[in-house]
Amino acid sequence: MAVKERVGLVISDKMAKTVVVAVENRSSHPKYGKIVVKTKHYKAHDEENQCKEGDRVRIQETRPLSRTKRWKVVEIISAALR
């Protein structure tokens, strides 16, 4: 079974060991052809609190870690300018 992975932007790092990651999904509208951008927010586990707001990260699905947290940060792809 394949492990689900997403790449997104950290939009909040205010919680302890948790970041909120926004993942954009760009798809073409079936009838009109316009590119539609849908954004979904995932709460991801960040054990060392390394992620900061604006970082691009890769997250991976994992077992439930809390009521809303089902993802963990695998790597920081690019850090935000601080």
N, C-alpha and C positions, 0 to 999 in steps of 0.2 A: 504494500500500500504506500502510495506517495505521500510525502509530508508536505502540507500546505505552507507556502512561503509567500510573503508580500513585501514590497518595497514602498516605503512611505516617508513622510516628513514628520518629525516630532513637533507637535504644536503645544504641548504642555509637559513640564517636568516638575510640577509643584508638589506631587505626591512622593512619599518615601518609597523607593525601589519600584516605582511605576511611572511609565510615560504614556502619553496619549499620542498615537500615530495616525495621521490622516493619509489614507490611500486613495489615490485618484483612479477612476476607471473611465477611460475615454472610449466611447462607442458611437457608431453612426446610427442616427435615427432610422428605423426601418422604412418609414414612408417618405420623409423629407430629406434625408441624407445629411442633415446638419450634424456636426460632431457635438455630442452631449457629454458633459463632464459630470460624473457622479462621484461624490466623496463619501467614504465610510471611515468612521473613527474606531480604532482598536485600542484597548488598554493592554499594554505589554509590560512584562516583568523585566526590570533592569537591576540586576543584583548589586552592582558596584556603583550605581548612580552616576554612570559615565556620560549618558546622553544628555544633551542640552537642547533647548529650543532652537529649531532651525536645522538640526542634523538630519541627514538622509540615512535611514537605517533599514536593515533587512530583519523582518520578524518571522517567527516560525510558530505554527500551532503546537500547543502542548496540552497536558491535562489541565483541568480546572484548578487554578491557583487561588481564586477567591470568587466572590459572587459574579463579578464582571470580567475578571482577568483570565483569558484563555490563550494568550500569546506570550512569547518571550523574545527579547532582542538577541539576535544571533551575531550581528556585526554592525559597526558604524561604517557606512560606505563613504560618506564625506561629512566632515565637521563644519558647522556654521562658523562664519567669521565672528569672532568675539572681540 
